[in-house]
Amino acid sequence: MSEQTPAVVATTYFDALGRGDMPTVMAQFDEAVVWHQPGANRFSGDHAGIGGVGALLGGMMETSQGTFQLSVAGPAMVNGEFVAVPVRFSGRRDDVSMDMAGVDLLTVRDGKIVEVHLFSEDGAAEDDFWGRP
């Protein structure tokens, strides 16, 4: 089996995320993945390993009452092992909602996502949505 390029891994990841196919999403991560969540909210900081990332994503779905959605908003930009993808993400819980643009930067090595950096259009609004610690 040939190695998956960073672009193919990113496409597989985002397509699965859009379908809610979490087993395929999680299969794209390296066992030692590090996810850097921006901001000053309950989810901010570094989350390590598949277990840590899985707990983060599960917590976001729970907090958003299952409404969190992320979609690709433009073409992926590849520079070696880095893949930057413009995204749009939204969610609603109780009387609070968010809907904004962002960029997800994936680092892909040996066919797996080893690192994720996220960038949000409005960090303060995202913090308000997720809830400050």
Disulfide bonds with the S-S distance in Angstrom:
none
